[in-house]
Amino acid sequence: MSKDDECLGSQPTKIKYKQVDFTLAKFYAEKSDLGNFGYIEGYLSTFEKDRGGDEILPGAFKKTIKRHKASNDRPIRMLFQHNRDEIIGGFPIAKVKEDKKGLWVVGQINLAVQKGAEAYALAKQGVLSDMSIGYSVPPDGFDYDKNSATTYLKEIELWEGSIVGEPMNEGAQILGVKSIEEFNCMKDIENYLKAECKL
């Protein structure tokens, strides 16, 4: 279901939350000078009608992605259960793109944040496998079809993505789980990238 709320910032903006059919393609983790991070990769949103009667159309995210890239914006915030007080990471805009299926992302979870570490562990276990987007729609960014009772979203301003416990669509599933610690040598990583990522 969707609900209205006010977005953070000097200009109050109506923000909606939509739980979508989200499929996690894989997980991995890394340590760097900036900290210890866990990553989730998959689709934050898909171009399918959800149980709330909304259908996001191809191209709906293109303007918001372009705006973020043009302003060298920070990563799109990743929240836990849409709680603004529980920022657990982000989606680097360079790793956010539309394809034929939906909005593909790589999400970076900060494992130094307690709730982030918990969310990552539960996601790897398969207990948390769903995401929800926080977004707003401009006045001319949607069409409503009375016959099918469907709202077609043509343009979306993406504010955040959250790891959540319940999906809007029931078909969400984890396809696979991988962690860098599971590889024994560089050859294992090379073979995995060739087989799974087609590199």
C-alpha positions in Angstrom: 0.0 0.0 0.0 1.1 3.6 -0.4 0.9 6.4 2.1 1.7 10.1 2.1 4.3 11.8 4.2 6.5 14.9 4.1 10.0 14.6 2.7 13.0 16.0 4.7 14.2 19.3 3.5 13.4 23.0 3.3 10.7 22.5 0.7 8.0 20.1 2.0 7.3 17.5 -0.6 4.8 14.7 -0.5 6.6 11.4 -0.5 5.0 8.0 -1.1 6.3 4.6 -0.2 5.9 1.7 -2.5 6.9 -1.8 -1.7 7.8 -3.5 -5.0 8.7 -6.9 -6.4 12.4 -6.9 -5.6 14.8 -9.6 -6.5 18.3 -9.8 -4.9 20.8 -11.1 -7.5 23.7 -11.5 -5.1 25.5 -10.3 -2.0 29.2 -9.5 -1.4 31.2 -7.6 1.2 34.5 -5.7 1.2 36.8 -3.8 3.6 38.3 -0.5 2.5 39.9 2.6 4.1 36.4 4.0 4.3 35.1 1.1 6.3 33.4 -2.3 6.1 30.6 -2.6 3.7 28.1 -5.2 2.6 26.5 -5.0 -0.9 23.2 -6.1 -2.3 22.6 -6.2 -6.0 19.4 -6.6 -7.9 16.2 -4.8 -8.8 14.8 -2.0 -6.6 11.7 -1.7 -8.7 10.1 -3.5 -11.6 7.8 -2.5 -14.4 4.8 -4.5 -13.2 1.4 -3.7 -11.8 1.4 -4.1 -8.0 -1.3 -5.1 -5.6 -2.0 -1.4 -4.9 -3.0 -0.8 -8.6 0.1 1.2 -9.6 2.3 0.4 -12.5 5.7 2.1 -13.0 6.4 2.6 -16.7 9.7 2.2 -18.4 11.5 5.6 -18.5 9.9 6.8 -15.2 13.3 6.9 -13.4 15.4 8.4 -16.2 15.0 12.1 -15.2 15.7 11.5 -11.5 18.8 9.5 -12.3 20.0 12.3 -14.7 19.4 14.9 -12.0 21.4 13.0 -9.4 24.3 12.5 -11.8 24.4 16.1 -13.0 24.6 17.4 -9.4 27.2 14.8 -8.3 24.7 14.0 -5.6 25.3 11.8 -2.6 24.2 8.2 -2.9 20.4 7.7 -2.6 19.8 6.9 1.0 19.1 3.4 2.1 16.9 3.2 5.1 15.6 0.3 7.2 11.8 0.0 7.1 11.5 3.6 5.9 12.8 4.9 9.2 14.6 8.2 8.6 16.5 7.7 11.9 17.9 4.4 10.6 20.1 5.2 7.6 22.0 2.0 6.9 23.8 2.9 3.7 23.2 4.1 0.2 22.8 3.4 -3.5 25.7 5.1 -5.4 24.1 6.9 -8.4 26.6 5.4 -10.7 25.2 2.0 -9.8 21.5 2.9 -10.4 20.1 2.4 -13.9 17.0 1.5 -15.8 16.9 -1.6 -18.0 14.0 -3.4 -19.7 13.0 -5.1 -16.4 13.1 -2.2 -14.0 15.5 -0.2 -11.8 18.7 -2.1 -11.3 20.9 -1.1 -8.3 23.9 -1.9 -6.2 23.3 -1.0 -2.6 26.1 -0.3 -0.1 25.3 -1.2 3.5 27.5 0.2 6.2 28.3 -2.7 8.5 29.6 -0.3 11.2 26.0 0.8 11.7 24.4 -1.7 14.0 21.1 -1.8 12.2 22.9 -2.1 8.9 24.9 -5.1 10.0 21.6 -6.7 11.3 19.8 -6.0 8.0 22.6 -7.4 5.9 22.8 -10.6 8.0 19.0 -11.1 7.8 19.1 -10.4 4.0 21.9 -12.9 3.5 19.8 -15.4 5.5 16.8 -14.8 3.3 14.6 -13.5 6.0 14.7 -9.9 4.6 14.5 -10.2 0.8 12.3 -7.2 -0.1 12.7 -3.5 -0.8 10.5 -0.5 -0.9 11.0 2.9 -2.6 10.3 6.4 -1.2 9.3 8.7 -4.1 7.2 11.6 -5.3 5.3 12.1 -8.5 5.0 15.4 -10.4 1.4 16.6 -11.2 1.7 15.5 -14.8 3.7 12.4 -14.0 0.9 9.8 -14.0 -2.2 8.6 -15.9 -5.2 6.8 -14.4 -7.1 4.2 -16.4 -10.6 3.9 -15.0 -11.4 0.6 -16.8 -8.5 -1.3 -15.3 -8.3 0.8 -12.1 -4.6 1.2 -12.8 -2.4 4.3 -12.1 0.5 4.4 -14.6 3.5 6.3 -13.1 5.3 8.0 -16.0 7.8 10.0 -13.9 9.2 9.4 -10.4 11.5 11.4 -8.2 13.4 8.8 -6.2 14.2 9.9 -2.6 15.2 6.6 -0.9 15.2 2.9 -1.0 14.4 0.7 2.1 15.0 -2.8 3.1 11.6 -4.0 4.4 9.9 -7.1 5.8 6.9 -7.3 3.5 6.7 -6.9 -0.3 3.9 -5.3 -2.3 4.3 -8.2 -4.8 4.5 -11.8 -3.5 6.9 -13.1 -6.2 10.1 -11.5 -4.7 12.8 -14.1 -4.1 16.6 -14.3 -3.6 18.3 -15.8 -6.6 21.7 -16.3 -5.0 24.0 -15.2 -2.2 27.7 -14.6 -2.5 30.3 -13.2 -0.2 33.9 -12.4 -0.9 34.9 -14.5 2.0 33.6 -17.6 0.3 36.2 -17.4 -2.4 39.5 -19.2 -1.8 41.7 -17.5 -4.4 41.6 -15.1 -7.3 40.9 -17.9 -9.7 37.6 -18.6 -7.9 36.6 -15.0 -8.2 37.5 -15.0 -11.9 35.5 -18.1 -12.6 32.5 -16.7 -10.7 32.6 -13.4 -12.7 32.7 -15.3 -15.9 29.9 -17.7 -15.0 27.5 -15.4 -13.1 28.3 -11.9 -14.4 29.2 -12.8 -18.0 32.5 -10.9 -17.7 
